[in-house]
Amino acid sequence: MPSKKVTKEEQKATAELSKERLNRITKTRRHHVRTNARVLKYGAKSFVRNTWLSIAAIAIMAVTLIVLSATIIATHAMGTVIDKIEQQVDMSIYLEQGTTEEQVSKIVSRMTQLDTVIDVSSTSPSEANKAAIEKILARSKDLSAKDKETYRQNLLEAPNRLPWTLNVKLVNLNNTQELEDFVSNDEEIKSLLDKNNAPSYASDRRDTIDKIAGMMNRVELIGLVAAGVFALIAILVVFNTIRMAIFNRKEEIYMMRLVGASRWFIVGPFVVEASLYGIIAAIIAGVVAYIGAFALQSQFGTTLDPTLDIMRNFWYLAVCALLVAGILIGVVSSLLATRKYLKQK
């Protein structure tokens, strides 16, 4: 019994002496450099040592970053499509055929002052009639040039029942309340509205416009949820990988604790190892995202051009974003694992 007591006291005294020496050494800048170099070295060794676990962790992290990249690319491309559609789609307000140009001009002037309105243009009945005739003739491909001209003259001589049309472009297709209130409350425009043609915001086109406006939000939400799920799986995979690495090195960790090694010296290699997972996964995800995006260019035509231009011009920002996301997932996972299994007792 006395010999055991002496042995424990000696071990305790040796540990205290080692800690004191380490405290003195750790105050030097050279020691910090050597410590960080060793942390990087041990982290790289652990990365190579656990090859299959590293491959599994990198694979799931790469999938996470690919899904996140695809979501951002798809969201931006969808936004470009919606912007183009919004530029082409406008609200149509129909006025009686007998409305004068002066009356139309006054209404257009007041309507353009609305905060939600970008631009208002008008189409007279005669202009609308000519445009409709040209559309009809464009579909009649079997007619000769002479027959088309005869057909055009007959249509022009026929009674024109088309109304005046006010084409209104809005800031937001989903926000028509101000325009509706104006049309409903303005006495002059109410008296001139065409009874046979309701404004487009009150017709079936409103449903189409609402669907277009909400499409990007749904795509973004689905993509972010999917990326979040994969990110959670990636954190769990890396967490278990680091936990197994800690278990395999538990004797080594115990000895480092015994001689007074700092927490960073113990935890650092695992953080470096997980960060390497994130860096490699980010590189893989970046390559796949760029190849995939440019490969789809031929199928979607000019739709992806604005998105691809950004990817070309700001590729360094995309690479940095992927690296930060990958390293962040790795660091969070490693810190969670080391916090659970390397608590000082």
C-alpha positions as CSV (number, residue, x, y, z in Angstrom):
1,M,0.0,0.0,0.0
2,P,2.7,2.6,0.9
3,S,4.6,1.9,-2.4
4,K,1.4,2.6,-4.5
5,K,0.9,5.8,-2.7
6,V,4.4,6.9,-3.4
7,T,4.0,6.0,-7.1
8,K,0.9,8.1,-7.5
9,E,2.5,11.1,-5.9
10,E,5.5,10.8,-8.1
11,Q,3.3,10.6,-11.2
12,K,1.4,13.7,-10.0
13,A,4.6,15.6,-9.3
14,T,6.1,14.6,-12.7
15,A,2.9,15.8,-14.4
16,E,2.9,19.1,-12.6
17,L,6.6,19.6,-13.5
18,S,5.9,18.8,-17.1
19,K,3.0,21.3,-17.2
20,E,5.2,24.1,-15.7
21,R,7.9,23.5,-18.3
22,L,5.4,23.4,-21.1
23,N,3.9,26.7,-19.8
24,R,7.3,28.4,-20.0
25,I,8.0,27.0,-23.5
26,T,4.6,27.9,-24.9
27,K,5.2,31.6,-24.3
28,T,7.7,31.7,-27.1
29,R,6.6,32.5,-30.7
30,R,8.8,29.8,-32.1
31,H,6.9,27.3,-30.0
32,H,3.6,28.5,-31.5
33,V,5.0,28.0,-35.0
34,R,6.2,24.5,-34.2
35,T,2.9,23.6,-32.5
36,N,0.8,24.7,-35.4
37,A,3.2,22.9,-37.8
38,R,2.8,19.7,-35.9
39,V,-0.9,20.1,-35.7
40,L,-1.0,20.4,-39.5
41,K,1.3,17.4,-39.8
42,Y,-0.6,15.2,-37.5
43,G,-4.0,16.2,-39.1
44,A,-2.6,15.3,-42.5
45,K,-1.3,12.0,-41.3
46,S,-4.7,11.2,-39.7
47,F,-6.4,12.1,-43.0
48,V,-4.2,9.7,-44.9
49,R,-4.4,7.0,-42.2
50,N,-8.2,6.8,-42.3
51,T,-8.5,6.6,-46.1
52,W,-11.9,4.9,-46.5
53,L,-13.5,7.0,-43.8
54,S,-12.0,10.1,-45.4
55,I,-13.5,9.1,-48.8
56,A,-16.9,8.6,-47.3
57,A,-16.8,11.9,-45.4
58,I,-15.6,13.8,-48.5
59,A,-18.3,12.2,-50.7
60,I,-21.2,13.2,-48.5
61,M,-19.8,16.7,-48.1
62,A,-19.3,17.0,-51.8
63,V,-22.9,16.0,-52.4
64,T,-24.0,18.7,-49.9
65,L,-22.0,21.4,-51.6
66,I,-23.2,20.3,-55.1
67,V,-26.8,20.5,-54.0
68,L,-26.2,23.9,-52.5
69,S,-24.5,25.1,-55.7
70,A,-27.2,23.7,-57.9
71,T,-29.8,25.5,-55.8
72,I,-28.0,28.8,-56.1
73,I,-27.5,28.4,-59.8
74,A,-31.1,27.2,-60.4
75,T,-32.5,30.1,-58.3
76,H,-30.5,32.7,-60.1
77,A,-31.4,31.2,-63.5
78,M,-35.1,31.1,-62.5
79,G,-34.9,34.7,-61.3
80,T,-33.5,35.6,-64.8
81,V,-36.4,33.8,-66.5
82,I,-38.9,35.5,-64.2
83,D,-37.4,38.9,-64.9
84,K,-37.6,38.3,-68.6
85,I,-41.2,37.2,-68.3
86,E,-42.1,40.2,-66.1
87,Q,-40.6,42.5,-68.8
88,Q,-42.8,40.8,-71.5
89,V,-46.0,40.3,-69.4
90,D,-48.2,43.4,-68.6
91,M,-51.6,44.1,-67.3
92,S,-54.2,45.0,-69.9
93,I,-56.9,47.5,-69.2
94,Y,-59.5,47.7,-72.0
95,L,-61.4,50.9,-72.9
96,E,-64.4,51.4,-75.1
97,Q,-63.7,51.8,-78.8
98,G,-65.2,55.3,-78.8
99,T,-62.7,56.6,-76.3
100,T,-60.7,59.6,-77.7
101,E,-57.0,59.9,-77.8
102,E,-57.1,62.9,-75.4
103,Q,-59.0,60.8,-72.8
104,V,-56.5,58.0,-73.2
105,S,-53.6,60.3,-72.8
106,K,-55.0,61.7,-69.5
107,I,-55.6,58.3,-68.1
108,V,-52.1,57.1,-69.1
109,S,-50.6,60.2,-67.5
110,R,-52.4,59.6,-64.1
111,M,-51.7,55.9,-64.2
112,T,-47.9,56.3,-64.7
113,Q,-47.8,58.3,-61.4
114,L,-48.7,55.1,-59.4
115,D,-45.8,53.8,-57.3
116,T,-46.3,50.2,-58.5
117,V,-46.4,51.1,-62.2
118,I,-43.3,51.2,-64.3
119,D,-44.7,52.1,-67.7
120,V,-48.0,52.5,-69.5
121,S,-48.5,52.3,-73.2
122,S,-51.7,52.4,-75.3
123,T,-52.8,50.5,-78.4
124,S,-55.6,52.0,-80.5
125,P,-58.4,49.9,-82.0
126,S,-57.0,50.4,-85.5
127,E,-53.5,49.3,-84.4
128,A,-54.9,46.3,-82.5
129,N,-56.9,45.4,-85.6
130,K,-53.8,45.5,-87.9
131,A,-51.8,43.5,-85.5
132,A,-54.5,40.8,-85.2
133,I,-54.8,40.6,-89.0
134,E,-51.0,40.2,-89.4
135,K,-51.1,37.3,-86.9
136,I,-53.9,35.6,-88.8
137,L,-52.0,36.0,-92.1
138,A,-48.8,34.7,-90.5
139,R,-50.6,31.4,-89.7
140,S,-51.9,31.1,-93.2
141,K,-48.7,29.7,-94.7
142,D,-50.5,28.0,-97.7
143,L,-51.7,31.3,-99.2
144,S,-49.8,33.0,-101.9
145,A,-48.6,36.6,-101.6
146,K,-51.4,37.8,-103.8
147,D,-54.1,35.9,-101.9
148,K,-52.7,37.2,-98.6
149,E,-52.9,40.8,-99.8
150,T,-56.5,40.3,-100.9
151,Y,-57.3,38.7,-97.5
152,R,-55.7,41.6,-95.7
153,Q,-57.7,44.2,-97.6
154,N,-61.0,42.3,-96.9
155,L,-60.1,42.0,-93.1
156,L,-59.3,45.7,-93.0
157,E,-62.6,46.6,-94.6
158,A,-64.5,44.4,-92.1
159,P,-66.0,46.1,-89.0
160,N,-63.5,46.6,-86.2
161,R,-64.8,45.8,-82.8
162,L,-61.5,45.8,-80.9
163,P,-61.3,48.2,-77.9
164,W,-58.5,50.5,-76.8
165,T,-55.9,48.7,-74.8
166,L,-53.7,50.1,-72.0
167,N,-50.6,47.9,-71.4
168,V,-49.4,48.4,-67.8
169,K,-46.0,47.2,-66.6
170,L,-45.8,46.7,-62.9
171,V,-42.8,46.7,-60.5
172,N,-44.0,43.4,-59.1
173,L,-46.5,41.2,-61.0
174,N,-47.8,39.9,-57.7
175,N,-48.7,43.4,-56.4
176,T,-51.7,44.7,-58.4
177,Q,-53.7,46.2,-55.5
178,E,-52.8,49.8,-56.2
179,L,-53.7,49.4,-59.9
180,E,-56.9,47.6,-59.1
181,D,-57.9,50.4,-56.7
182,F,-57.2,53.0,-59.3
183,V,-59.3,51.3,-61.9
184,S,-62.1,50.7,-59.5
185,N,-62.2,54.2,-57.9
186,D,-61.3,56.6,-60.8
187,E,-64.6,57.8,-62.2
188,E,-63.3,58.7,-65.7
189,I,-61.7,55.3,-66.3
190,K,-64.7,53.5,-64.8
191,S,-67.0,55.2,-67.3
192,L,-64.7,54.2,-70.2
193,L,-64.1,50.6,-69.4
194,D,-65.0,48.1,-72.1
195,K,-67.9,46.0,-70.8
196,N,-67.0,42.9,-72.9
197,N,-63.3,42.7,-71.8
198,A,-62.3,42.6,-68.1
199,P,-58.9,43.8,-67.0
200,S,-56.3,41.1,-67.2
201,Y,-55.6,41.1,-63.4
202,A,-59.2,39.9,-63.0
203,S,-59.0,37.2,-65.6
204,D,-57.4,33.7,-65.9
205,R,-54.0,35.4,-66.6
206,R,-53.8,36.4,-62.9
207,D,-53.4,32.7,-61.9
208,T,-50.5,32.3,-64.4
209,I,-48.8,35.4,-63.2
210,D,-49.1,34.3,-59.6
211,K,-47.6,30.9,-60.5
212,I,-44.7,32.5,-62.3
213,A,-44.0,34.9,-59.4
214,G,-44.0,32.1,-56.8
215,M,-42.0,29.6,-58.8
216,M,-38.6,30.9,-57.8
217,N,-39.5,30.9,-54.1
218,R,-40.5,27.2,-54.2
219,V,-37.3,26.2,-56.1
220,E,-35.2,28.1,-53.6
221,L,-37.0,26.6,-50.6
222,I,-36.8,23.0,-51.9
223,G,-33.1,23.4,-52.7
224,L,-32.2,24.9,-49.3
225,V,-34.1,22.2,-47.5
226,A,-32.3,19.5,-49.5
227,A,-29.0,21.2,-48.9
228,G,-29.8,21.5,-45.2
229,V,-30.6,17.8,-45.0
230,F,-27.4,16.8,-46.7
231,A,-25.4,19.2,-44.5
232,L,-26.8,17.5,-41.4
233,I,-25.9,14.1,-42.8
234,A,-22.4,15.4,-43.6
235,I,-22.0,16.7,-40.1
236,L,-23.0,13.3,-38.7
237,V,-20.7,11.4,-41.0
238,V,-17.7,13.7,-40.2
239,F,-18.7,13.6,-36.5
240,N,-18.5,9.8,-36.5
241,T,-15.3,9.8,-38.5
242,I,-13.6,12.0,-36.0
243,R,-15.0,10.1,-33.1
244,M,-13.5,6.9,-34.5
245,A,-10.2,8.6,-35.0
246,I,-10.3,9.8,-31.4
247,F,-11.1,6.2,-30.2
248,N,-8.2,4.8,-32.2
249,R,-5.8,7.4,-30.7
250,K,-7.2,7.3,-27.1
251,E,-3.9,6.0,-25.6
252,E,-1.9,8.7,-27.4
253,I,-4.4,11.4,-26.3
254,Y,-4.2,10.1,-22.7
255,M,-0.4,10.4,-22.8
256,M,-0.5,13.9,-24.2
257,R,-2.9,15.0,-21.5
258,L,-0.6,13.4,-18.9
259,V,2.4,15.5,-20.0
260,G,0.3,18.6,-20.1
261,A,-0.3,19.1,-23.8
262,S,-2.6,22.1,-24.6
263,R,-6.1,21.4,-25.7
264,W,-5.4,22.9,-29.2
265,F,-2.5,20.5,-29.6
266,I,-4.9,17.6,-29.0
267,V,-7.9,19.0,-30.8
268,G,-6.1,20.7,-33.7
269,P,-5.2,17.6,-35.8
270,F,-8.9,16.6,-35.8
271,V,-10.0,20.1,-36.9
272,V,-7.3,20.0,-39.6
273,E,-8.4,16.6,-40.8
274,A,-12.1,17.6,-41.0
275,S,-11.1,20.9,-42.8
276,L,-9.2,18.8,-45.4
277,Y,-12.5,16.9,-46.0
278,G,-14.2,20.2,-46.6
279,I,-11.5,21.6,-48.9
280,I,-11.4,18.6,-51.1
281,A,-15.2,18.3,-51.2
282,A,-15.4,22.0,-52.2
283,I,-13.0,21.5,-55.1
284,I,-15.0,18.5,-56.3
285,A,-18.3,20.4,-55.9
286,G,-17.0,23.4,-57.8
287,V,-15.8,21.3,-60.7
288,V,-19.1,19.4,-60.9
289,A,-21.1,22.6,-60.6
290,Y,-19.2,24.4,-63.4
291,I,-19.1,21.5,-65.7
292,G,-22.8,20.8,-65.2
293,A,-23.9,24.4,-65.6
294,F,-21.9,24.9,-68.9
295,A,-23.1,21.5,-70.2
296,L,-26.7,22.6,-69.8
297,Q,-26.1,25.9,-71.8
298,S,-26.9,24.2,-75.1
299,Q,-30.2,22.9,-73.8
300,F,-31.5,26.1,-72.2
301,G,-30.2,28.5,-74.8
302,T,-29.8,32.1,-73.5
303,T,-31.6,31.4,-70.3
304,L,-28.5,30.5,-68.4
305,D,-26.3,33.2,-70.0
306,P,-26.6,35.8,-67.2
307,T,-25.9,33.1,-64.6
308,L,-22.9,31.7,-66.5
309,D,-21.5,35.2,-67.0
310,I,-21.5,35.7,-63.3
311,M,-19.8,32.3,-62.8
312,R,-17.1,33.3,-65.3
313,N,-16.5,36.8,-63.9
314,F,-16.7,36.0,-60.2
315,W,-15.3,32.4,-60.2
316,Y,-13.0,33.3,-57.3
317,L,-16.0,34.3,-55.1
318,A,-17.7,31.0,-55.9
319,V,-14.6,29.0,-55.0
320,C,-14.1,31.0,-51.8
321,A,-17.8,30.4,-50.8
322,L,-17.6,26.7,-51.4
323,L,-14.3,26.5,-49.5
324,V,-15.8,28.4,-46.5
325,A,-18.9,26.2,-46.5
326,G,-16.9,23.0,-46.7
327,I,-14.4,24.0,-44.0
328,L,-17.3,25.3,-41.8
329,I,-19.1,21.9,-42.0
330,G,-15.8,20.1,-41.2
331,V,-14.9,22.4,-38.3
332,V,-18.3,22.3,-36.7
333,S,-18.4,18.5,-36.9
334,S,-14.9,18.1,-35.5
335,L,-15.5,20.6,-32.6
336,L,-18.7,18.7,-31.7
337,A,-16.9,15.4,-31.7
338,T,-13.9,16.7,-29.7
339,R,-16.0,18.5,-27.2
340,K,-17.9,15.3,-26.5
341,Y,-14.9,13.0,-26.3
342,L,-12.1,15.2,-25.1
343,K,-13.7,16.9,-22.1
344,Q,-11.2,17.5,-19.4
345,K,-12.2,15.4,-16.3
